[in-house]
Amino acid sequence: MEATVSAIIEELKLNDEQITNIYNYGSWVYGTNHLKSDRDFLFVIKDSRKKYQERLKFHKDFDYFHSFELHRLKDWDVTIHSCANFELLLEKNYMLVVECIFYPDEFILRNKIDYKTTIYRNITIHYD
């Protein structure tokens, strides 16, 4: 998997040191992949370039859905979010990003910022 991540970083001309988190998501995680399935990756980055600093734009009628850029490379689909936008999606309980932080370790390819601990540390479950 490391070779795949390196190829994506090179293809998209990303600075590896600015990438905080990388998650594999989609059919490979759910176990529904088949021979023609691509791999889906979500990168979280600390990048000062303007295109990564723009706040996500949500639909007026339903502020759960938002526009984002999907990079289609070979057999990979790659979504990139800034740390701020990833945290915004967590605040909105956007299912994909919430799932990502709770995935088994094999699907969390990089975890420099432990969002599960920092965002959800104060949540307790009460059973009656």
PANUSE-75183 format. One line per field, with one value per residue: x, y, z of N, C-alpha, C, O in turn; residue in three letters. Coordinates in pm, whole numbers, plus 50000, padded with zeros to 5 digits. Last residue first. Layout:
REM residues N
n_east: (X; ...)
n_north: (Y; ...)
n_up: (Z; ...)
ca_east: (X; ...)
ca_north: (Y; ...)
ca_up: (Z; ...)
c_east: (X; ...)
c_north: (Y; ...)
c_up: (Z; ...)
o_east: (X; ...)
o_north: (Y; ...)
o_up: (Z; ...)
code: (ALA; ...)
This chain:
REM residues 128
n_east: (47103; 47421; 47587; 47897; 48058; 48296; 48538; 48676; 48630; 48847; 49083; 49043; 48993; 49207; 49515; 49722; 49855; 49805; 49769; 49591; 49356; 49307; 49413; 49271; 48923; 48775; 48709; 48762; 48580; 48324; 48343; 48361; 48108; 47907; 47941; 47894; 47980; 48231; 48355; 48366; 48548; 48774; 48818; 48871; 49114; 49285; 49152; 49118; 49088; 49033; 49087; 49069; 49264; 49379; 49450; 49278; 49078; 48996; 48736; 48651; 48319; 48033; 47806; 47536; 47433; 47248; 47021; 46986; 47250; 47533; 47852; 48186; 48472; 48707; 49030; 49277; 49348; 49388; 49609; 49842; 49916; 49809; 49777; 49528; 49412; 49274; 49118; 49071; 48966; 49033; 48795; 48703; 48702; 48665; 48521; 48424; 48306; 48432; 48457; 48705; 48660; 48457; 48560; 48898; 49186; 49326; 49573; 49685; 49866; 50096; 50323; 50520; 50464; 50303; 50193; 50147; 49997; 50201; 50314; 50097; 50052; 50291; 50269; 50044; 50155; 50356; 50205; 50082)
n_north: (50206; 50319; 50580; 50666; 50976; 51184; 51306; 51236; 51303; 51462; 51331; 51057; 51075; 51214; 51235; 51305; 51102; 50847; 50656; 50460; 50274; 50014; 49877; 49964; 50008; 50340; 50580; 50771; 50698; 50759; 51037; 51072; 50966; 51122; 51410; 51563; 51816; 51779; 51653; 51870; 52026; 51864; 51891; 52164; 52175; 52011; 51978; 51682; 51504; 51187; 50976; 50659; 50450; 50336; 50637; 50876; 51138; 51336; 51548; 51816; 51899; 52040; 51868; 51803; 51919; 52125; 52177; 52407; 52490; 52278; 52419; 52435; 52447; 52712; 52691; 52579; 52463; 52678; 52814; 52635; 52532; 52239; 51961; 51719; 51400; 51196; 50902; 50679; 50378; 50178; 50009; 49688; 49469; 49249; 49409; 49486; 49478; 49539; 49794; 49859; 49846; 50038; 50301; 50408; 50475; 50783; 50969; 51276; 51479; 51601; 51746; 51576; 51543; 51755; 51642; 51578; 51372; 51180; 51154; 51055; 50817; 50679; 50649; 50480; 50253; 50183; 50115; 49880)
n_up: (52983; 52919; 52769; 52652; 52608; 52467; 52474; 52239; 51975; 51890; 51973; 51909; 51635; 51529; 51564; 51310; 51178; 51045; 50752; 50694; 50805; 50758; 50972; 51201; 51125; 51152; 51263; 51077; 50869; 50968; 50955; 50680; 50595; 50735; 50907; 51135; 51138; 51247; 51029; 50855; 50998; 50980; 50706; 50691; 50839; 50689; 50356; 50162; 49866; 49728; 49460; 49328; 49120; 48900; 48759; 48935; 48988; 49252; 49322; 49523; 49629; 49781; 50002; 50222; 50447; 50430; 50207; 50063; 49996; 50022; 50115; 50048; 50260; 50232; 50100; 50116; 49883; 49713; 49834; 50031; 50272; 50422; 50570; 50471; 50422; 50172; 50106; 49836; 49692; 49412; 49199; 49084; 48922; 49097; 49389; 49730; 49972; 50208; 50294; 50191; 49921; 49879; 50108; 50190; 50364; 50466; 50614; 50753; 50685; 50470; 50458; 50373; 50101; 49901; 49580; 49307; 49223; 49180; 49440; 49583; 49441; 49495; 49773; 49784; 49656; 49833; 50059; 50000)
ca_east: (47002; 47326; 47517; 47773; 48039; 48169; 48446; 48727; 48531; 48709; 49068; 49069; 48904; 49078; 49421; 49626; 49934; 49720; 49849; 49726; 49407; 49255; 49462; 49403; 49033; 48813; 48679; 48839; 48726; 48365; 48325; 48476; 48234; 47929; 47943; 47872; 47850; 48130; 48333; 48285; 48413; 48714; 48794; 48751; 48997; 49251; 49239; 49058; 49181; 48973; 49149; 48995; 49245; 49274; 49466; 49412; 49073; 49105; 48776; 48724; 48458; 48114; 47902; 47604; 47513; 47390; 47057; 46868; 47161; 47408; 47743; 48058; 48376; 48609; 48892; 49233; 49324; 49285; 49472; 49796; 49882; 49869; 49805; 49657; 49393; 49395; 49092; 49155; 48930; 49057; 48908; 48690; 48717; 48785; 48526; 48504; 48217; 48437; 48331; 48687; 48766; 48426; 48485; 48755; 49134; 49230; 49533; 49608; 49852; 49984; 50200; 50528; 50440; 50417; 50167; 50248; 49924; 50111; 50394; 50163; 49948; 50255; 50380; 50039; 50038; 50392; 50294; 50000)
ca_north: (50200; 50211; 50535; 50597; 50855; 51115; 51333; 51190; 51221; 51506; 51476; 51099; 50997; 51281; 51133; 51372; 51199; 50902; 50755; 50447; 50406; 50109; 49841; 50021; 49928; 50220; 50461; 50777; 50690; 50620; 50973; 51108; 50913; 50980; 51358; 51418; 51794; 51853; 51578; 51754; 52077; 51888; 51758; 52111; 52254; 51974; 52043; 51786; 51575; 51310; 51043; 50785; 50516; 50259; 50493; 50837; 51001; 51310; 51408; 51773; 51865; 52020; 51973; 51779; 51799; 52156; 52066; 52335; 52574; 52312; 52324; 52501; 52371; 52640; 52734; 52658; 52374; 52580; 52867; 52678; 52674; 52299; 52097; 51788; 51521; 51257; 51037; 50733; 50514; 50204; 50098; 49795; 49600; 49257; 49303; 49507; 49461; 49400; 49727; 49860; 49762; 49895; 50246; 50392; 50396; 50675; 50903; 51153; 51435; 51506; 51818; 51624; 51433; 51754; 51679; 51677; 51495; 51219; 51202; 51178; 50921; 50711; 50726; 50613; 50321; 50220; 50230; 50000)
ca_up: (53090; 52897; 52890; 52619; 52687; 52447; 52584; 52369; 52044; 51867; 51994; 52046; 51721; 51541; 51611; 51399; 51255; 51150; 50825; 50642; 50841; 50659; 50839; 51169; 51178; 51078; 51343; 51201; 50851; 50948; 51085; 50764; 50544; 50761; 50771; 51138; 51075; 51325; 51153; 50820; 50972; 51111; 50762; 50628; 50881; 50827; 50454; 50246; 49955; 49779; 49574; 49343; 49249; 48969; 48737; 48890; 48937; 49158; 49322; 49404; 49655; 49661; 49970; 50095; 50463; 50447; 50295; 50111; 50078; 49955; 50135; 50021; 50180; 50314; 50082; 50231; 49996; 49678; 49840; 49899; 50269; 50303; 50617; 50460; 50503; 50228; 50155; 49942; 49730; 49554; 49223; 49184; 48857; 49014; 49289; 49609; 49857; 50163; 50325; 50336; 49978; 49867; 49996; 50217; 50254; 50492; 50490; 50765; 50824; 50477; 50491; 50511; 50194; 49992; 49719; 49347; 49258; 49071; 49327; 49627; 49447; 49357; 49717; 49845; 49601; 49696; 50065; 50000)
c_east: (46968; 47230; 47415; 47713; 47904; 48165; 48310; 48627; 48572; 48611; 48924; 49040; 48920; 48982; 49286; 49522; 49847; 49799; 49756; 49823; 49555; 49292; 49414; 49450; 49166; 48916; 48713; 48814; 48801; 48517; 48367; 48464; 48350; 48064; 47993; 47859; 47811; 47991; 48226; 48258; 48319; 48572; 48726; 48718; 48869; 49124; 49198; 49166; 49104; 49073; 49075; 49046; 49158; 49241; 49350; 49418; 49208; 49097; 48883; 48768; 48521; 48256; 47975; 47691; 47597; 47477; 47206; 46900; 47049; 47318; 47618; 47949; 48247; 48512; 48799; 49089; 49274; 49254; 49366; 49647; 49837; 49824; 49880; 49658; 49528; 49354; 49221; 49110; 49015; 49030; 48930; 48816; 48705; 48808; 48648; 48496; 48292; 48346; 48331; 48563; 48755; 48534; 48475; 48687; 48985; 49196; 49443; 49575; 49785; 49977; 50078; 50402; 50439; 50388; 50298; 50219; 50017; 50041; 50304; 50243; 50011; 50150; 50350; 50149; 50030; 50278; 50335; 50087)
c_north: (50058; 50208; 50429; 50546; 50795; 50990; 51265; 51208; 51177; 51432; 51522; 51246; 51039; 51206; 51199; 51267; 51280; 50998; 50823; 50547; 50403; 50253; 49938; 49992; 49986; 50138; 50331; 50657; 50687; 50608; 50826; 51049; 50947; 50929; 51214; 51359; 51646; 51831; 51646; 51666; 51962; 51942; 51772; 51971; 52200; 52046; 51993; 51848; 51682; 51372; 51173; 50850; 50639; 50319; 50418; 50685; 50968; 51163; 51389; 51629; 51817; 51985; 51939; 51898; 51775; 52036; 52072; 52227; 52493; 52390; 52372; 52395; 52450; 52566; 52646; 52707; 52448; 52484; 52761; 52711; 52722; 52443; 52164; 51924; 51590; 51381; 51086; 50873; 50557; 50351; 50107; 49879; 49716; 49396; 49328; 49385; 49482; 49373; 49580; 49779; 49755; 49804; 50095; 50327; 50378; 50606; 50786; 51101; 51300; 51452; 51727; 51698; 51478; 51651; 51677; 51733; 51606; 51351; 51255; 51239; 51055; 50822; 50768; 50702; 50463; 50295; 50277; 50126)
c_up: (53125; 53014; 52851; 52749; 52650; 52534; 52569; 52484; 52184; 51957; 51979; 52067; 51866; 51632; 51636; 51438; 51350; 51239; 50924; 50703; 50808; 50692; 50730; 51028; 51127; 51154; 51270; 51293; 50983; 50943; 51075; 50904; 50636; 50714; 50777; 50998; 51074; 51269; 51239; 50941; 50937; 51098; 50899; 50678; 50820; 50871; 50592; 50333; 50030; 49875; 49604; 49471; 49234; 49104; 48800; 48876; 48873; 49116; 49214; 49422; 49525; 49703; 49840; 50059; 50338; 50484; 50318; 50213; 50142; 50050; 50061; 50028; 50164; 50221; 50164; 50218; 50119; 49792; 49814; 49903; 50132; 50294; 50503; 50528; 50507; 50306; 50223; 49979; 49848; 49580; 49373; 49189; 48955; 48953; 49200; 49517; 49725; 50045; 50286; 50374; 50130; 49927; 49998; 50097; 50285; 50361; 50528; 50626; 50836; 50619; 50503; 50554; 50340; 50101; 49797; 49487; 49306; 49099; 49215; 49512; 49484; 49351; 49573; 49788; 49654; 49629; 49926; 50000)
o_east: (46884; 47271; 47334; 47779; 47809; 48258; 48220; 48632; 48509; 48518; 48882; 48979; 48822; 48898; 49253; 49449; 49891; 49808; 49641; 49944; 49636; 49261; 49473; 49521; 49171; 48988; 48683; 48888; 48893; 48575; 48437; 48565; 48430; 48130; 48106; 47778; 47708; 47894; 48141; 48149; 48206; 48485; 48632; 48600; 48767; 49037; 49089; 49258; 49034; 49134; 49057; 49048; 49171; 49196; 49235; 49393; 49245; 49107; 48861; 48829; 48451; 48307; 47979; 47654; 47712; 47583; 47284; 46816; 47020; 47310; 47600; 47953; 48204; 48474; 48811; 49032; 49233; 49144; 49265; 49569; 49798; 49706; 50001; 49555; 49629; 49271; 49269; 49068; 49031; 49065; 48855; 48928; 48699; 48923; 48725; 48468; 48229; 48312; 48242; 48564; 48791; 48502; 48484; 48752; 48951; 49179; 49479; 49552; 49822; 50070; 49970; 50377; 50364; 50298; 50391; 50220; 49972; 50026; 50329; 50239; 49981; 50157; 50380; 50125; 50010; 50300; 50348; 50047)
o_north: (50035; 50207; 50448; 50479; 50868; 50909; 51286; 51133; 51089; 51493; 51614; 51284; 51055; 51267; 51236; 51217; 51320; 50979; 50853; 50524; 50349; 50344; 49944; 50074; 50048; 50192; 50222; 50635; 50607; 50519; 50775; 51014; 50859; 50855; 51188; 51270; 51609; 51826; 51579; 51610; 51957; 51908; 51699; 51936; 52191; 51986; 51938; 51781; 51764; 51303; 51257; 50787; 50715; 50248; 50434; 50614; 51025; 51074; 51424; 51592; 51782; 52037; 51823; 52013; 51732; 52051; 52029; 52190; 52509; 52360; 52492; 52295; 52521; 52618; 52524; 52758; 52386; 52429; 52755; 52642; 52838; 52472; 52147; 51991; 51529; 51459; 51025; 50951; 50484; 50437; 50050; 49828; 49831; 49436; 49420; 49274; 49496; 49258; 49504; 49704; 49654; 49697; 50032; 50303; 50336; 50671; 50702; 51177; 51218; 51387; 51771; 51713; 51424; 51669; 51604; 51854; 51716; 51434; 51363; 51360; 51157; 50911; 50881; 50818; 50557; 50390; 50397; 50230)
o_up: (53213; 53130; 52761; 52828; 52621; 52533; 52650; 52581; 52242; 52010; 52050; 52167; 51938; 51698; 51749; 51352; 51458; 51360; 50891; 50706; 50885; 50615; 50622; 50968; 51021; 51238; 51320; 51388; 51000; 51005; 51163; 50965; 50669; 50787; 50817; 50974; 51018; 51345; 51296; 50954; 50985; 51178; 50929; 50691; 50888; 50934; 50610; 50377; 49970; 49956; 49517; 49577; 49138; 49194; 48759; 48973; 48771; 49201; 49098; 49522; 49430; 49803; 49797; 50081; 50346; 50545; 50232; 50295; 50261; 50169; 50041; 49957; 50254; 50116; 50166; 50314; 50217; 49798; 49884; 49969; 50117; 50308; 50490; 50541; 50542; 50260; 50318; 49893; 49946; 49500; 49452; 49185; 48913; 48934; 49226; 49561; 49620; 50020; 50326; 50472; 50191; 49978; 50104; 49995; 50396; 50258; 50611; 50533; 50920; 50667; 50541; 50674; 50421; 50182; 49763; 49510; 49341; 49009; 49160; 49490; 49421; 49266; 49534; 49757; 49577; 49553; 49902; 49948)
code: (ASP; TYR; HIS; ILE; THR; ILE; ASN; ARG; TYR; ILE; THR; THR; LYS; TYR; ASP; ILE; LYS; ASN; ARG; LEU; ILE; PHE; GLU; ASP; PRO; TYR; PHE; ILE; CYS; GLU; VAL; VAL; LEU; MET; TYR; ASN; LYS; GLU; LEU; LEU; LEU; GLU; PHE; ASN; ALA; CYS; SER; HIS; ILE; THR; VAL; ASP; TRP; ASP; LYS; LEU; ARG; HIS; LEU; GLU; PHE; SER; HIS; PHE; TYR; ASP; PHE; ASP; LYS; HIS; PHE; LYS; LEU; ARG; GLU; GLN; TYR; LYS; LYS; ARG; SER; ASP; LYS; ILE; VAL; PHE; LEU; PHE; ASP; ARG; ASP; SER; LYS; LEU; HIS; ASN; THR; GLY; TYR; VAL; TRP; SER; GLY; TYR; ASN; TYR; ILE; ASN; THR; ILE; GLN; GLU; ASP; ASN; LEU; LYS; LEU; GLU; GLU; ILE; ILE; ALA; SER; VAL; THR; ALA; GLU; MET)
